Structures are given as structure tokens and as C-alpha cells.
Amino acid sequence: MRAAFIEQNGPPEAIRVGELPTPEPGPGQALVRIRAVAINPIDLYLRSGQVAMPMAFPYVIASDFAGVVEKLGPGATGVQVGDRVWGSNQGLLGRQGVAAEFAAIDQEWLYPTPALLPDVDAAAMALVGITAHLGLFHRGGLRAGESVYVPGGAGGVGSMVVQMAKAVGARVATSAGSPERVELCRRLGADLALDYKADDVPARLREFAPEGIDVWYETQREPDLETNIPLLRKRGRMILIAGRSARPILPLGSFYPRDGSLLGFAMFNATAEEQRPAGAEMVRWIEEGRLKALVGHEFALEDAAEAHRFLESNTLGGAGSLAGKVVLLVD
């Protein structure tokens, strides 16, 4: 089978595309014919070695996938040959990735793909959607009627946060870096969409939520806690998912009198059982037309190294030329 893989950690140029043996599904696994794969920042960190996890070489890259069940391993239940499926959490904690024509995947990580949802969109929504859901509900305890702010509402996680928060009846504010992306945030359902380059974001948020923000879903790698924490409501929750090298100042005098909570999490720490409610609710919202993917750029499998360079320039490099997800088309 054709696959994008590395034989040692390194820069994007370490990625090779070539032939590897087609895996056999083991007990409780399904062999999935992969149609589309999304690339995430965690994939960059694993490839480069910045994040150390068990990894067997040759290591197939990427964690998010959509495709069709080709074959079942012994004892596999819940899916059938021919089913369209999507999921995430591959390429992590010793598992091989999915940037290949086939992948053997434990059934617990598989979700049914809604009939009208393209595979490209299903892959693009996987990790970012599960991450958004875990942060808002499992960690943040978001309830109807509360206020949410997420910077980067036109990004992968941010766009999911906007839509999911609206789906449960929250009031949602967000920001983006251009008029076009601000308008995109409005189309996703944001009640307030700001241009962080032109608007006074703190002042506008005080107008939006005079008593403060209930759930602040922080997506930026260098959060300004000195500015942000005073914008939280009493008993407000701030969700932190990025910033491995960040060392922000924590204004304790603004934080503890609010009974505030700083809640950090990494999606891959959640078990399949903990993630399943997120996947199930995503499927329901997709079928109801309340959750849509943002696909920013598509690459062929053969161009996997270029896809990594492009995403790296827009995350670690701050190029600002990407709105939505980077997706590899496998078939």
C-alpha cells in the first residue's frame, strides 16, 4: 500500500511516500480503506520529536481519518464491511497513523459517517471536533444560556467551539484576523465576531458580557492571562489547550477572588469511552445541519511533506494563510 511515513524524527523533509505492507486487522480491529486524512499540530510535534511518544519505525503519520471498512478482525463488532467511518487518535501512544491507503484501527475509535457528509469533511472535523467538545462540556461544563469566548473562530478548534456552543444555546463571541474571517465566524453562528487587529476586543467583550465570560476557550499559544482573566465571570472557566513553551503571567489577584478555574487538557489523554459522547453528539449535530467542517487546503498523499510545511508555517510560523483544516486526499 502507499503510505506517508518517517523512518526517524526530523523536519517535513523526513516524510517519505512509498510502499509499506498492508496491515492485517487484529482482534477487535477493522481494516479501513482510507479516503481522507487531516493534519493537526500534534502531527507536526510527533514527526519532529518535539513530543515524545512510543513510535515504531517506519511510522505512518497522521491521526484523523475517514474511509470505508474493508475487513474485520476477530471479534470486531459494531461495524460491518462497507460501512463509512471516521475517527481520530491514531498515530498516538504507539499506534500507527493513517496517512496510507489502509489502516488497522481498534473498533472503539470508529464512528459512523453521516450519509451526506463527504469524507474530506469527516476527517477535517475529527480531532478538532472532539477537542472542542471535551473542552466545552467534559472540562468546561458549559450550559445553555452561558457566555463563551473563543479566539480564532475561523480556525479548526475555534470553528467547532462556535458551532457547538450555539448548538446547546450558549451566547458566543469570537475573533479572527481579517474581515473575511470575521464574516465566516458570523456565518458559523457567532453572536459577536470581532477583528482582533482592528477592534478593542476586551472592551467589546465587556459590552457583550457585562458580568464576564462564563467559558473562555483559549486556543492561542501565547495567552495573555493578565488581560483575559479579568474578563471572566465569577466562577468562570478558562480552557487551555495550547502553548507548550508559553510562560504567561498569572494575575492571582484577579483570578482567585472570582473562584475561577484554569482547565488544561490534551485530547489524547481522554479514553475512547470518554471521547465517545463527543463523537456521537457530533454525528447528531452533523445530521441536523448544525455542525459543518472548515476545509482550508487539500493536498494529495504524495505531497504530505508539503502539507506539513504549510501547516507548520501557519501554526508555529504564524503565516496567517490558512482558515480551516489541512487535508490529505488518499483515494
N, C-alpha and C positions, 0 to 999 in steps of 0.2 A: 504494500500500500504506500501511497505518497504521504509524507508527513513532514512537518516543520519541527526541527529538533535541535538541541545543542548537545555537544559532547564534553563541554566544560563551561563553567560560568564565564561571562565576558560581555562585551558590548553587543549591539544589534548584529554586527558582522559575524558573531559567533553562531548565528542561526543558519542552519543548513536545511535545504529542502531536498529530500531524496527518498529512497525506498527503505522501508522497515517491515519486518514481519507483521502480518495481520494478527492481532491478539485473539485468543480464544476466551470466550466468556466463562468465568469460573462460577462456583456456587453462588446463587443469588444475584448473578450479574446478567446484563443484556449487552449484546454486541450492537452498537448503534452505528449506522452509516451516517456520518457527519455531513451536514449540508452547509452550516454556517457556524462561525466561531467569533466571539467578541474578545477584544483585547482590553485588559484593565491595568491600572498602575501596579497591582501586585504581581502581574506577569513580568513587568519590567524589573521589579526588585528581585524576583526569583531568578530570572535569567542572568542578571548582573552579579548575583551573590550578595546583594545588599541585605536581603532577608534570607537567613539560613534555615532551610528545611531539609528533611531527608529527601534525597533525589538520586534516582538510579539513571545512569547514562547508558545509551542515548536517552535524553529526557525530552519527551514531546511537550511543547509549550502550550499554554492557554488553559483557562478554567471554565469558560462559558461556551455552551454548545446548543445546537438544535439539529435534529435529524430524524431518522426512521429506525425503528427496531428491526434488526436484520436476523438475529438469532438469540435464543435464550440459553443461559447456562442452567445447570442442575438446580432445581428448587426455586427458580425465579418465578415470581407471581406478580400480579398487579399490572403487568403489561403483556402485550401479545406481539408476535411478529407482524410488522406492517404498521404498528402504532407510531404516530408522530409524537416526539417527546422533546423536552428542553430541560436544561438544568445548569448547575454551576458546581463549584467546589472540586473540580478536577484539577490535576496538576499541583495539588497541595498535600502536605503531610505525607509524602511518599507515594501518592497516586500519580500515575502518568496523566499528561494533559490530553487535549482533544483536537489540536490542530493537525488533523490527519483524516484520511478517508474513513477510518474505522476507529472506534474506541470501545473498550470493555468497561462498563460502568455499573457500579452497585445499584440495584433497583431502588434503594432508598433515596437516591439523588435524582430520580426521574419524575418529571411532571408532564401531564398530557398537554399537548399543544392545541389551543383552540382552533377550530376548523378554518376560520378565515384569517388567522394570523400567519403572515409569512415567516419562514424560518429565520430570515435575517433579523426581523423584529424580535422574535422569540429569544434568539441568542443575545441581542443587544440589551434586553430587559433583565437578563438573569441575575448576575451578581449585583448590579446597581439597584434592582428592584427589591431583592431580598435584603440588601443592606439598608435601604430606605425603610422598609417595613420593620425590621428588627429594631432600628433606632427609634422610630416613631412610637411603636406600640410595645414591643418587648422590653425596651430600656426606658423610653420616654413616657409611657403610659398616656399617650395622647387621647383626649376625649372630645366629643362633639362640643362645639361652641368655644373651644380654646383657641388661642392665637399661636401661630407658627411663623418663624422666620428662617429662611434658608438662603444663604448667599450662593450664587451660581445656579439659579433656577433653570438655565438653559443647558446645564451640564448633565452628565449621566445620572449621578445620585440625586442632584438637585431637582431635575425634572420629574423624577419618581416621587420625591418628597412632596412637591407641589400637588401632584395629581392625587396621591394617596391621602394627604391631609384634607383636601377638598372632598374626597370620596366619603369621608366619615363626618363631614360637617364642620370642619375647623375653618377659621379665618386665616388666610395665608398671605404673607408678604415675602417678596424675594427681590433679588437684584441681579443684574447682568452688566456686561461691559460695552454694549452698543445698543443703539435704538432698535436694530433688527432683533436682537436677542431679548430685549425688554418686551417687544411686541410678541415674540414667541412665548414668553412667560405668561403674558396675558391670555394667549390662546390656550395655554395649558390649564388656565383657570385661576391664576393668582389674583387675589383681590387688590393687591398693591404690588406693582412691578417698578423697580427703581433702576436708574442708570448710575452705578456706583462711581463713574467717572465725572458725572455732572450733577448729581443730586446730593443733598446733605442727608445721608442715609440715617444717622442717629436721630436727627430732627424729625424726619418723616416717619420713622418708627414710633417715636413718642406720640405723634399725632394719630397714628394707626392704632396703637395700643397704649392709651394713657396710663394704665396701671402696670404696664410692662408685658413682655412676651412670655407666654407660658412654656413653649418648647422652642429653643433655639437650636437648629440643626446645623452645626458648624462643619462646612466642607473644605474650608481653606487650610492650607498647610502652615500658615503663619498667623494664627488667630490673634486679634488684638483684644485680649481679655479686659484690659483697662477700660476700653471703650464699650465692650459688649456686655459685660456683667451688670453694669448699672442699668442696662435696658431690660433686664429680666424682671418678671413679676415676682412677688413674694411666692415662695415655693416653686419658682421656675426651674426648668431643667435644661441644661446645655449638653447636647450630644456632640462628642468629639470622635472623629473617625480618621483623621489625617494629621501629618506633621511629625514624622519620625525624628527629625533633627530640630524641631522647634523648641524654644525655651521661653515661652511667653511669661510676662509678669502677671501674677495673680493678685488682684486688688482685694485682699481679705476684708477690708473694711466695708466694701460694697457687697461682698459675697455672703458672708455668714449671717448678717442680720436679715437677709432675705430668706433664710432657710433654703438656700439654693442647692442644686445638685449638679455636679460635673460628672457626666456618664460617658466614659470611653468604652469602645468595644471594637473588636475585629470580627468581621462576618465569619471567617473560617474557624473561630473558636466555638461557634454555635453548632450543636449536633444536628444531624439530619432531622431528628424528631422536633427539635426547637425551630428549625427552618421550615418544616412542612406547613404550618399555618400560613406563613408568608407566601409560599408557592401557591397554596390553594386559594387564598384570597386574591392573589394576582390574577389567577386564571378566571375567577368570577368577575373581577373588575374589567378584564380584557373582553370577556364575553358580553358584558353590559355596555361596552364602549366608553368606559370611564378611565382607562389606562392605555396609553399609547407610547410606543418606543420613539426615541430620537436617534436616528442613524446619521452620523456625521460624515463618515468616509468609509468606502468599501475598497478592499484590496483582494487580489487573488491570493490563494495559498502560496503560490510561488514567490510572492512579494512580501512574505511575512517579516523579513528583516526591515524592509522599508516601512511597514506598518508600525513596527516597534520604534523606529527612528521618529516617525511622525508623531506618535503618541508621546514619546519622551520629550520632544520639542515643545509640546503643548501642555505638559504637566510639569516636569522638572524644569523645562526651559522657558515656560511662560509665553510661548509664541502667540497664543490667542487666536489661532486659525481653525479651531475645532469647536463645534457645538454639537453635542451628542456623542455617540459611540463610534469607535473604530471596529470594523467587522471584516473578517476574512471569509471569502466565499470559497468553500471547499469543493462543491459539486455544482 
